[in-house]
């Protein structure tokens, strides 16, 4: 099955790529993955890696939802075909308006409202109907610094619908945003894979 998607994220995952976009026809989220476990993508699907706001035609071979990522589709071997792009003023029509970003109850030592217990998802106590949101936020602050273990931290703090958040950033273009901010205070936020009992909320793209 071929689908044209509007790309809203191509973030870093285990040194490879995690792409997410919306069906250009229906507006539904699609996360192309390499296998049924949600494996990240390599560079083999095109001469150039896709960027946010580009439209690409991709081959999807099997729906592969996970309890924490229901939008996952396994991609086929066909090369991705460029189908132009949307303009910045068109983003408004693709925005999501959830009440919260998967709740505000749980936080790590580093963040604020930045994770969800995986056991709650697996048990059905928390139902993840979508693990991707494109949202306009307020008071966005981007940070990059060295932590106490001499590792680079990349984080975004912001307010959405009156609630504060502080999340990790996986957008590979963070340095560009720090040097010359030109974003529209729009974020593509993703619920990540399970890690030490939690699914962490991630800023996959700054738009």
Order of alpha helices (4+ residues) and beta strands (2+ residues): beta-beta-beta-beta-beta-beta-beta-alpha-beta-beta-beta-beta-alpha-beta-beta
